[in-house]
Amino acid sequence: MNRSPLLVGSRLQLINQLVYFDEEKTNFLNHYFPENNHKRSAFERILSDYTSTLEKIVADLSEDRLNSVALIGSRLELRYVNDDWIESFTIVFPQHADPNQNLISFLSPMGIQLLMSQINETYQLAIPSGVISVKVEGIKYVNSGDIN
């Protein structure tokens, strides 16, 4: 197992995310999705998939695996297919979101659609003005996955 400081810190953040979503799932859902409706159920499925993804990465942590899928704490580089414009941002917990610093909440419309996206894949994102096509050009876990 690689014990680089980056991987040790990343492993700790990912484990903290797993513990948080295990212990605080109900409180989290009640806070962000207070009504027991379709939106909440859909997010519960996403959260279940996300925690499964985290468990697999933590079980066999390497820099390649860590940077192969968009996690809370990952910086993504996107290329907009229609105009080749490139944008990068980091997916974070809602309390750390700051669009002026390109920090987007994983609960935002774009964040939730790109959570668990994979490098070199193209995605159709629903936005208020329609649908846009983006290609994930790069993913790098940048230790921005702190819960607090």
C-alpha positions in Angstrom: 0.0 0.0 0.0 1.3 3.5 -0.9 1.6 5.6 2.2 2.2 9.0 0.6 1.0 11.9 2.7 -1.5 12.8 0.0 -3.0 9.3 0.0 -3.1 9.1 3.8 -4.9 12.5 4.0 -7.2 11.5 1.2 -8.0 8.1 2.8 -8.9 9.9 6.1 -11.2 12.3 4.3 -13.0 9.5 2.4 -13.4 7.4 5.6 -14.7 10.5 7.4 -17.3 10.9 4.5 -18.3 7.3 4.9 -18.7 7.7 8.7 -20.6 10.9 8.3 -23.1 9.5 5.7 -23.5 6.4 7.9 -24.1 8.2 11.2 -25.7 11.4 10.0 -27.7 10.2 6.9 -31.1 10.8 8.4 -30.2 14.3 9.8 -28.6 15.2 6.4 -31.6 14.0 4.5 -34.0 15.8 6.8 -32.1 19.0 6.5 -31.7 19.1 2.7 -34.8 17.0 1.7 -37.3 17.5 4.5 -40.2 16.0 2.6 -40.4 12.3 2.0 -40.9 12.5 -1.8 -39.4 11.4 -5.1 -36.5 13.9 -4.9 -35.5 12.5 -1.5 -35.8 8.9 -2.7 -33.7 9.7 -5.8 -31.0 11.3 -3.6 -31.0 8.4 -1.3 -30.2 6.1 -4.2 -27.4 8.5 -5.3 -26.0 8.5 -1.8 -26.1 4.7 -1.6 -24.2 4.5 -4.9 -21.7 7.2 -3.7 -20.9 5.4 -0.4 -20.4 2.1 -2.3 -18.0 3.9 -4.7 -16.1 5.3 -1.7 -15.9 1.9 0.0 -14.4 0.4 -3.2 -11.8 3.2 -3.5 -10.8 3.1 0.2 -10.4 -0.7 0.0 -7.9 -0.4 -2.8 -6.6 3.2 -2.6 -4.2 4.3 -5.3 -3.7 7.7 -6.9 -5.1 6.3 -10.2 -8.3 5.0 -8.5 -8.7 8.2 -6.5 -8.5 10.4 -9.6 -10.7 8.1 -11.8 -14.1 9.2 -10.5 -15.6 12.5 -9.3 -15.9 12.5 -5.5 -16.8 15.2 -3.0 -13.3 16.8 -2.9 -12.4 16.3 -6.5 -11.5 19.0 -9.0 -13.0 18.4 -12.4 -11.9 19.9 -15.7 -14.8 19.9 -18.1 -14.8 20.6 -21.8 -18.1 21.9 -23.2 -18.6 19.9 -26.4 -20.4 22.7 -28.4 -17.8 25.3 -28.1 -14.6 23.6 -26.6 -14.7 26.0 -23.7 -12.9 24.5 -20.6 -13.9 25.1 -17.1 -12.7 23.6 -13.8 -14.3 23.4 -10.4 -14.2 21.4 -7.2 -17.1 19.5 -5.8 -17.6 20.2 -2.1 -20.0 19.8 0.8 -22.8 22.5 0.7 -21.4 24.5 3.5 -18.1 24.9 1.6 -19.6 26.0 -1.7 -18.4 29.3 -3.1 -19.0 29.8 -6.8 -16.6 32.7 -6.9 -13.8 30.2 -6.1 -15.2 27.5 -8.4 -16.3 25.4 -5.4 -19.7 23.9 -6.1 -21.9 21.9 -3.8 -22.4 18.2 -4.6 -26.2 19.0 -4.1 -26.2 21.7 -6.8 -27.8 20.8 -10.1 -24.4 20.5 -11.8 -22.7 18.9 -8.8 -25.2 16.1 -8.4 -25.1 15.3 -12.1 -21.3 15.1 -12.1 -20.8 13.3 -8.8 -19.3 9.9 -9.7 -18.6 10.9 -13.2 -15.6 9.4 -14.9 -12.6 10.8 -16.8 -12.9 10.9 -20.6 -16.7 10.3 -20.5 -19.2 12.7 -22.0 -22.4 13.6 -20.1 -25.6 15.4 -21.0 -26.3 17.9 -18.2 -29.8 19.4 -17.6 -29.5 23.1 -16.9 -32.2 25.8 -16.7 -31.8 26.8 -20.3 -31.8 23.2 -21.7 -29.2 20.4 -22.0 -25.5 20.8 -22.5 -22.9 18.2 -23.4 -19.7 18.1 -21.4 -16.7 15.8 -21.5 -14.8 15.2 -18.2 -11.2 15.9 -19.3 -9.6 15.6 -15.9 -10.3 14.6 -12.3 -8.0 15.2 -9.4 -8.8 14.6 -5.7 -7.6 17.8 -4.1 -8.3 17.0 -0.4 -11.4 19.3 -0.4 -13.7 16.7 0.9 -13.7 17.8 4.5 -17.1 17.6 6.1 -16.6 20.4 8.6 
